[in-house]
Amino acid sequence: MELDSKQKLLIAIYSEYQKDIPDMTLVTHLNLEMQYEVFKMAVAKLVNESLITEADITYGGSDTVPMRVNLKFCMMTPYGIEYVEKKIGIDNQLSGEQKVKTVIDKAGKWGWDQFKDFGARVLAEILTK
């Protein structure tokens, strides 16, 4: 399965969201090995499509790409959670740990190597809490 940048970002947000106390500032373009312009536009699209909420987006000038985005207070919407779980085939009754393990497994099968480190860090933080 091929994932676009917007879907990759949403899956990363979903994974971080599984922690008892998520830190969305860890979801960055660098951690996802994504160009910053692409990352900012993906955030704007996810907000526009009601998949995430509370992302701080700053526009300016004549460019359609946001000048800046901040995910510090970002949350998944119920629709966003449902979208990811359907896309990946995750049972919504699983624990956060099991959900992240499923995401890591699927990402590996899709050849999304950039996610392995991010997902492993999230999983380690869930296990140490």
Backbone as CSV, one residue per row, in Angstrom:
resi,resn,N_x,N_y,N_z,CA_x,CA_y,CA_z,C_x,C_y,C_z
1,MET,0.845,-1.176,0.000,0.000,0.000,0.000,0.889,1.237,0.000
2,GLU,0.549,2.180,-0.810,1.293,3.436,-0.900,0.586,4.489,-0.041
3,LEU,1.341,5.144,0.810,0.798,6.213,1.641,1.312,7.550,1.148
4,ASP,0.435,8.552,1.124,0.903,9.895,0.788,1.365,10.593,2.074
5,SER,1.924,11.763,1.926,2.487,12.491,3.076,1.435,12.792,4.133
6,LYS,0.256,13.147,3.702,-0.833,13.461,4.632,-1.191,12.233,5.472
7,GLN,-1.273,11.071,4.841,-1.605,9.846,5.567,-0.484,9.446,6.523
8,LYS,0.760,9.613,6.091,1.894,9.310,6.974,1.855,10.190,8.217
9,LEU,1.603,11.474,8.025,1.528,12.393,9.155,0.388,12.003,10.085
10,LEU,-0.753,11.678,9.539,-1.903,11.300,10.362,-1.610,10.039,11.167
11,ILE,-0.944,9.077,10.570,-0.596,7.845,11.277,0.403,8.128,12.398
12,ALA,1.331,9.043,12.171,2.282,9.425,13.222,1.552,10.115,14.377
13,ILE,0.622,11.001,14.062,-0.165,11.668,15.104,-0.983,10.636,15.870
14,TYR,-1.595,9.716,15.149,-2.386,8.635,15.771,-1.519,7.835,16.748
15,SER,-0.307,7.496,16.335,0.586,6.706,17.183,0.951,7.461,18.446
16,GLU,1.311,8.730,18.303,1.646,9.547,19.476,0.429,9.690,20.383
17,TYR,-0.729,9.781,19.814,-1.996,9.941,20.541,-2.286,8.743,21.453
18,GLN,-1.691,7.599,21.164,-1.949,6.388,21.953,-1.301,6.436,23.328
19,LYS,-0.343,7.319,23.533,0.306,7.442,24.843,-0.666,8.071,25.840
20,ASP,-0.491,7.761,27.116,-1.330,8.364,28.154,-1.233,9.884,28.126
21,ILE,-0.023,10.378,27.932,0.191,11.821,27.815,0.985,12.056,26.529
22,PRO,0.281,12.261,25.423,0.979,12.465,24.147,1.738,13.788,24.117
23,ASP,2.829,13.798,23.391,3.611,15.011,23.173,3.704,15.229,21.668
24,MET,2.735,15.944,21.136,2.652,16.122,19.691,3.803,16.940,19.123
25,THR,4.577,17.620,19.988,5.735,18.354,19.482,6.798,17.398,18.944
26,LEU,6.677,16.108,19.269,7.617,15.110,18.761,7.276,14.668,17.341
27,VAL,6.092,15.030,16.875,5.694,14.724,15.497,6.194,15.874,14.635
28,THR,7.352,15.682,14.027,7.982,16.746,13.248,8.312,16.261,11.840
29,HIS,8.553,17.221,10.967,8.946,16.854,9.613,10.286,16.122,9.615
30,LEU,11.157,16.470,10.553,12.458,15.805,10.630,12.299,14.347,11.053
31,ASN,11.471,14.088,12.079,11.259,12.721,12.544,10.605,11.851,11.479
32,LEU,9.820,12.459,10.612,9.137,11.712,9.550,9.893,11.777,8.223
33,GLU,11.053,12.458,8.246,11.881,12.632,7.041,11.033,13.160,5.883
34,MET,10.352,14.257,6.167,9.440,14.878,5.204,9.891,16.321,4.979
35,GLN,9.791,16.809,3.770,10.123,18.209,3.513,9.193,19.093,4.339
36,TYR,9.736,20.190,4.865,8.961,21.056,5.752,7.732,21.636,5.052
37,GLU,7.882,22.048,3.802,6.741,22.605,3.062,5.621,21.563,2.920
38,VAL,5.998,20.342,2.637,5.030,19.239,2.490,4.354,18.970,3.830
39,PHE,5.149,18.950,4.905,4.632,18.727,6.257,3.596,19.792,6.620
40,LYS,3.933,21.062,6.392,3.009,22.157,6.738,1.708,22.049,5.957
41,MET,1.808,21.717,4.679,0.601,21.585,3.859,-0.228,20.383,4.300
42,ALA,0.430,19.303,4.692,-0.279,18.116,5.175,-1.054,18.436,6.450
43,VAL,-0.455,19.210,7.351,-1.164,19.624,8.567,-2.412,20.422,8.197
44,ALA,-2.268,21.383,7.303,-3.412,22.208,6.890,-4.518,21.347,6.281
45,LYS,-4.150,20.365,5.475,-5.142,19.485,4.855,-5.853,18.627,5.901
46,LEU,-5.108,18.110,6.873,-5.718,17.280,7.912,-6.712,18.072,8.748
47,VAL,-6.398,19.332,9.036,-7.336,20.191,9.755,-8.562,20.453,8.890
48,ASN,-8.330,20.787,7.633,-9.420,21.079,6.711,-10.375,19.890,6.564
49,GLU,-9.833,18.686,6.612,-10.638,17.473,6.449,-11.190,16.946,7.771
50,SER,-11.010,17.720,8.849,-11.534,17.379,10.186,-10.980,16.063,10.732
51,LEU,-9.741,15.743,10.375,-9.099,14.542,10.900,-8.303,14.840,12.164
52,ILE,-7.835,16.094,12.287,-7.172,16.567,13.506,-7.755,17.934,13.859
53,THR,-7.523,18.323,15.096,-7.993,19.622,15.552,-6.918,20.266,16.430
54,GLU,-7.055,21.527,16.669,-6.171,22.291,17.560,-4.736,22.442,17.068
55,ALA,-4.493,22.224,15.797,-3.180,22.531,15.232,-3.155,24.032,14.964
56,ASP,-2.079,24.679,15.349,-1.933,26.124,15.147,-1.265,26.345,13.792
57,ILE,-1.988,26.987,12.887,-1.495,27.211,11.531,-1.444,28.713,11.275
58,THR,-0.293,29.192,10.818,-0.123,30.607,10.506,0.120,30.771,9.009
59,TYR,-0.744,31.553,8.386,-0.602,31.871,6.966,-0.073,33.296,6.846
60,GLY,0.534,33.596,5.724,1.008,34.948,5.487,1.506,35.105,4.067
61,GLY,1.534,36.331,3.623,2.002,36.584,2.267,1.058,36.019,1.233
62,SER,1.569,35.760,0.059,0.719,35.271,-1.026,0.844,33.757,-1.217
63,ASP,1.658,33.092,-0.399,1.874,31.655,-0.529,0.694,30.888,0.060
64,THR,0.272,29.812,-0.601,-0.825,28.991,-0.082,-0.351,27.996,0.969
65,VAL,0.952,27.762,1.030,1.519,26.893,2.056,1.649,27.711,3.342
66,PRO,1.217,27.150,4.478,1.350,27.898,5.735,2.791,28.325,5.999
67,MET,2.933,29.480,6.659,4.267,29.951,7.054,4.824,29.065,8.171
68,ARG,3.908,28.635,9.065,4.325,27.903,10.263,3.168,27.035,10.727
69,VAL,3.494,25.888,11.299,2.494,25.057,11.963,3.045,24.619,13.311
70,ASN,2.154,24.440,14.261,2.531,23.993,15.593,1.526,22.926,16.016
71,LEU,2.019,21.743,16.310,1.146,20.631,16.691,1.050,20.422,18.202
72,LYS,1.589,21.335,18.992,1.658,21.137,20.442,0.322,20.724,21.051
73,PHE,-0.761,21.361,20.647,-2.071,21.072,21.233,-2.954,20.230,20.308
74,CYS,-2.361,19.671,19.287,-3.092,18.889,18.287,-3.731,17.654,18.922
75,MET,-4.941,17.363,18.497,-5.657,16.170,18.938,-6.277,15.492,17.720
76,MET,-6.434,14.199,17.809,-7.149,13.453,16.779,-8.642,13.690,16.972
77,THR,-9.372,13.776,15.895,-10.827,13.813,15.999,-11.315,12.362,15.969
78,PRO,-12.531,12.117,16.442,-13.063,10.747,16.330,-13.037,10.251,14.882
79,TYR,-13.315,11.137,13.948,-13.286,10.788,12.535,-11.864,10.412,12.097
80,GLY,-10.870,11.146,12.598,-9.474,10.846,12.274,-9.041,9.494,12.820
81,ILE,-9.443,9.192,14.049,-9.120,7.898,14.652,-9.750,6.776,13.834
82,GLU,-11.011,6.941,13.490,-11.716,5.933,12.690,-11.045,5.737,11.332
83,TYR,-10.635,6.840,10.709,-9.974,6.779,9.399,-8.710,5.931,9.473
84,VAL,-7.849,6.207,10.459,-6.585,5.478,10.591,-6.852,4.003,10.888
85,GLU,-7.766,3.740,11.816,-8.013,2.353,12.193,-8.594,1.540,11.036
86,LYS,-9.427,2.162,10.213,-9.938,1.471,9.021,-8.827,1.275,7.999
87,LYS,-8.036,2.303,7.779,-6.961,2.263,6.780,-5.956,1.159,7.098
88,ILE,-5.628,1.024,8.380,-4.598,0.071,8.788,-5.196,-1.284,9.171
89,GLY,-6.474,-1.301,9.502,-7.112,-2.542,9.946,-6.860,-2.809,11.413
90,ILE,-7.007,-1.771,12.231,-6.773,-1.875,13.669,-8.107,-2.060,14.376
91,ASP,-8.155,-3.041,15.277,-9.330,-3.251,16.119,-9.351,-2.138,17.163
92,ASN,-10.436,-1.378,17.204,-10.481,-0.233,18.122,-10.547,-0.662,19.588
93,GLN,-10.680,-1.940,19.859,-10.705,-2.432,21.237,-9.301,-2.747,21.779
94,LEU,-8.292,-2.690,20.929,-6.923,-2.970,21.361,-6.416,-1.878,22.297
95,SER,-5.405,-2.212,23.088,-4.753,-1.213,23.933,-3.903,-0.298,23.060
96,GLY,-3.501,0.834,23.626,-2.628,1.754,22.899,-1.342,1.074,22.454
97,GLU,-0.773,0.255,23.335,0.455,-0.472,23.011,0.235,-1.390,21.814
98,GLN,-0.865,-2.133,21.816,-1.144,-3.056,20.722,-1.414,-2.303,19.418
99,LYS,-2.057,-1.148,19.526,-2.323,-0.347,18.327,-1.019,0.133,17.695
100,VAL,-0.091,0.622,18.523,1.189,1.107,18.004,1.994,-0.043,17.406
101,LYS,1.966,-1.216,18.048,2.661,-2.382,17.493,2.102,-2.730,16.116
102,THR,0.790,-2.645,15.969,0.157,-2.924,14.676,0.607,-1.915,13.629
103,VAL,0.661,-0.633,14.016,1.100,0.416,13.084,2.549,0.165,12.653
104,ILE,3.416,-0.170,13.597,4.824,-0.426,13.274,4.935,-1.614,12.321
105,ASP,4.183,-2.660,12.591,4.204,-3.847,11.745,3.749,-3.513,10.323
106,LYS,2.637,-2.784,10.207,2.118,-2.414,8.884,3.085,-1.493,8.148
107,ALA,3.661,-0.536,8.873,4.605,0.399,8.252,5.795,-0.358,7.669
108,GLY,6.276,-1.371,8.394,7.384,-2.181,7.899,7.014,-2.930,6.631
109,LYS,5.799,-3.452,6.582,5.332,-4.176,5.399,5.175,-3.245,4.203
110,TRP,4.850,-1.986,4.469,4.679,-1.007,3.394,6.016,-0.424,2.949
111,GLY,7.094,-0.752,3.668,8.399,-0.203,3.318,8.602,1.219,3.814
112,TRP,7.838,1.618,4.819,7.940,2.966,5.370,8.969,2.951,6.495
113,ASP,10.222,2.890,6.128,11.303,2.755,7.092,11.421,3.936,8.043
114,GLN,11.062,5.144,7.575,11.179,6.331,8.419,10.320,6.205,9.686
115,PHE,9.250,5.430,9.603,8.343,5.338,10.745,8.859,4.395,11.823
116,LYS,9.720,3.467,11.462,10.166,2.469,12.435,10.770,3.109,13.679
117,ASP,11.666,4.078,13.518,12.283,4.743,14.670,11.258,5.534,15.469
118,PHE,10.401,6.264,14.762,9.364,7.052,15.433,8.433,6.133,16.215
119,GLY,7.954,5.088,15.569,7.039,4.149,16.219,7.685,3.425,17.385
120,ALA,8.938,3.042,17.237,9.658,2.359,18.316,9.797,3.277,19.532
121,ARG,10.059,4.570,19.291,10.162,5.520,20.407,8.819,5.648,21.118
122,VAL,7.736,5.766,20.365,6.402,5.870,20.960,6.107,4.617,21.788
123,LEU,6.387,3.462,21.214,6.124,2.203,21.911,6.951,2.104,23.197
124,ALA,8.215,2.495,23.136,9.061,2.472,24.335,8.508,3.384,25.416
125,GLU,8.003,4.547,25.034,7.430,5.473,26.014,6.146,4.925,26.619
126,ILE,5.345,4.226,25.821,4.127,3.605,26.354,4.496,2.519,27.363
127,LEU,5.498,1.736,27.043,5.891,0.612,27.912,6.535,1.062,29.210
128,THR,7.153,2.236,29.232,7.827,2.698,30.453,6.921,3.497,31.368
129,LYS,5.714,3.747,30.978,4.785,4.519,31.819,4.025,3.623,32.741
